[in-house]
Amino acid sequence: MNKLVDKIVDGKLISPVLPDDLKNYLIDIDGTICDDIPNEEPERMATAKLYPDALDTLNKWYDQGHYITFFTSRLEEHREVTEVWLKENGFNYHCLLMGKPRGGNYHWVDNHIVRATRFDGKFTDLIDKEVTIQVFKS
């Protein structure tokens, strides 16, 4: 079942969006759902220690109908070991995107609403909090 909703602006079809009650979660892997393993040590990827609260939370979001996409700095050559690890550890997900830029300090620019949550050691339900953000000058 396709949950995307077509949008028309000025009589033209634009990129579809999810309904407001569904989210497209982009989840990092290393240091977020398991041990932080650099690409320079791929032999450790198969035995990375799982963060159990990440598994429980992400699978709950998946079961609620949200989209789960792992977006990792691991290289394409690490896809197979990553997919096997995700399966063996019980993660339900929709997509795996490899090759995210390394280095952190991300600033995402998009024509869709983007919400970012910095992982700080434990997965829990998300809460609303007012913060200051950078936006384009009007």
For each residue, the residues with C-beta under 8 A, 3 or more apart:
1:
2:
3: 18 19 22 65
4: 16 17 18
5: 16 17 18 19
6: 13 16
7: 13 14 15 16 17
8: 11 12 13 14
9: 12 14
10:
11: 8
12: 8 9
13: 6 7 8
14: 7 8 9
15: 7 111 112
16: 4 5 6 7
17: 4 5 7 112
18: 3 4 5 22 23 24 67
19: 3 5 22
20:
21:
22: 3 18 19 65 66 67
23: 18 61 66 67
24: 18 66 67 69
25: 58 61 66 67 68 69
26: 69 71 97
27: 32 33 58 68 69 70 71
28: 31 32 33 70 71 72 73 100 119
29: 32 33 34 70 72 74 82
30: 34 35 36 37 38 48 72 73 74
31: 28 34 35 36 119
32: 27 28 29 51 54 119
33: 27 28 29 50 51 54 55 58 70 91 123
34: 29 30 31 37 48 49 50 51 54 85 89
35: 30 31 44 48 49
36: 30 31
37: 30 34 41 42 44 45 48
38: 30 41
39: 42 73 74 75 78 102
40:
41: 37 38 44 45
42: 37 39 45 77 78 81
43: 46
44: 35 37 41 47 48
45: 37 41 42 48 74 78 81 82 85
46: 43 81 84 85
47: 44
48: 30 34 35 37 44 45 85
49: 34 35
50: 33 34 54 55 89
51: 32 33 34 54 55 123
52: 55 56
53: 56 57 122 123 124
54: 32 33 34 50 51 57 58 123
55: 33 50 51 52 58 59 89 90 91
56: 52 53 59 60 123
57: 53 54 60 61 123 124 125
58: 25 27 33 54 55 61 62 68 91 92 93 123
59: 55 56 62 63 90 91 92
60: 56 57 63 64
61: 23 25 57 58 64 66 68
62: 58 59 66 68 92 93 94
63: 59 60 92
64: 60 61
65: 3 22
66: 22 23 24 25 61 62
67: 18 22 23 24 25 94 95
68: 25 27 58 61 62 91 92 93 94 95
69: 24 25 26 27 93 94 95 96 97
70: 27 28 29 33 82 86 91 93 95 96 97
71: 26 27 28 97 100
72: 28 29 30 82 96 97 98 99 100
73: 28 30 39 99 100 101 102
74: 29 30 39 45 78 79 82 98 99
75: 39 78 98 99
76: 79 98 99
77: 42
78: 39 42 45 74 75 81 82 98
79: 74 76 82 83 96 98
80: 83 84
81: 42 45 46 78 84 85
82: 29 45 70 72 74 78 79 85 86 96 98
83: 79 80 86 87 96
84: 46 80 81 87 88
85: 34 45 46 48 81 82 88 89
86: 70 82 83 89 91 93 96
87: 83 84 90 91
88: 84 85
89: 34 50 55 85 86
90: 55 59 87
91: 33 55 58 59 68 70 86 87
92: 58 59 62 63 68
93: 58 62 68 69 70 86 96
94: 62 67 68 69
95: 67 68 69 70
96: 69 70 72 79 82 83 86 93
97: 26 69 70 71 72 100
98: 72 74 75 76 78 79 82
99: 72 73 74 75 76
100: 28 71 72 73 97
101: 73 106
102: 39 73
103:
104:
105:
106: 101 116
107: 134
108: 114 116
109:
110: 114
111: 15
112: 15 17
113:
114: 108 110
115:
116: 106 108
117: 126
118:
119: 28 31 32 123
120:
121:
122: 53
123: 33 51 53 54 56 57 58 119
124: 53 57
125: 57
126: 117
127:
128:
129:
130:
131:
132:
133:
134: 107
135:
136:
137:
138:
